[in-house]
């Protein structure tokens, strides 16, 4: 496996969520993700509770491949960065264990600088150091 600095990967991974320009965002995604990469999100508690009430034992949301991941990142940017005025930042404590990188992140209000939320991501990398699977746990 290619040598990967976990802090650099965390910085680039979080940066993709803040990019306003669509072409730059797509380039960031292609530089980070394997073509067949998968983003798997553990939804917020309220969505999990609704799913459980409907009889679903497991509720995860998934985006497969560059196009779906780009759509996911774009929608997140529109909602949280453009509309709600957040920026995302890595907490600086990313660690790598073989082909896996764990990183924590924060959502910060651009108006006040207050941390409004955050989460944890576990990135499983391919042999080229690209993200094959991203397990995202908001509010973790």
N, C-alpha and C positions, 0 to 999 in steps of 0.2 A: 504494500500500500504506500502511496505517496505520503511524504511527511507533511503533516498539517499542523499549523499553530492554532490551538483551540480558541485563543482570544481573537485572532484575526478572522477565523471562520465565524465566530459569534458576532463580531462587528459587521461583517459583510451580510450575514444572515439577517440581522436586525435592520440593517440599512435598507434592504429591499422593501420593507414595509413602509418606509418613510419617503420613498422616491415618488415625486409627483409626475415626472415625465414618463409617458407610457413606453417609449422606445428604450429609455434607460432602465426602466423597471424590467422589461423583457430581457434585456442584455444581462442584468443582474441575475435573473432567474436562470437563464441558460448557463451562466458561469458558476452557479451554485448547485443546481439540481441535475441529477441523471435524467435522461429523456423519459424514462419510465418511473421517475420518482413519485412517491406518494406522501401527501400531507394528511395526517390523521389527527383530528381535533376531538378532544374530550369536550363536549359542549357544556355550557354553563349549567348549574344545578337546576334551574327552572326548566330547561329543555329536557334534561335527563328525567326529571320528575314527571313531565308530561308524557314522555316516551314510556316510562314505567307504568303510568296509569293506563296506557293503551296496550299494555302487555308486552312491550319490548324490554327484554332483560338487559340488552346492551345497546347503548345509543352512542354511536360515533359518527362523525361527519368526515368524509374523505374526498380528496381531490387527487386525480391520477394524471400524470403527465404535465408537460410544460404549459399547455393551453389552460387546463383546469386550474393549475397552481397559479398561473398569471391571473385568472379570473378571481380566484380566492384572495390573492394579495391586493388586487385592484379594489375589490369590494371592501376589504378591510381598510385600505387607505382612504377610500371615499367616506366611509362612516366615521372612523376614529380620528384620522388626521385632518381631513378637510372639514367635516361637519362638527365634530366634537372638540377639535383643537388639541389633540394629543400628539406627542411624538414618542417613538419607542426607542429605548436604549438598553444595551446589554449591561448587566450588573458587574461584569468584569471578573466573574468567578468561573468561567468556562473551564471544563476539564475534559481530557480525552483519555479513553481507555480502549486501546486497540482501535477498532473501526467505529467507535461510538463517541460522540461528543455530547455532554450535558451542559446546558447553558440556562441561565435565568435572565429574565428581562423585566423591564418596567414600562408602564404607560405613564407619561408625564404630561401634565397640563402645560401647554405653551404659555398660557396667560399667567399662571401663578408659580409654576415650577414644582407644584406638589405632585407626589407620586399618587396616581389614581387607581393603580392596579398593576398587575404583572402576571408572570407565569413562569413555567418551566418547559423547556423543549429538550427532547432526547433525539439526536440526529444519528442515524445509522448511515455510514458512508460506504460507497463502493470502492473498488480498487484504485480508481482515479481520484479519490478524495471528494467526489460529488455526493450530494445527499440522495440516498436511495429511499429512505423512509424518515419522516419527521413526525414524532409523537409530541403533540402540543397539549399542555395542561394549563389552561388559563387559571388564574387565581390560586396556583399551587405555591 
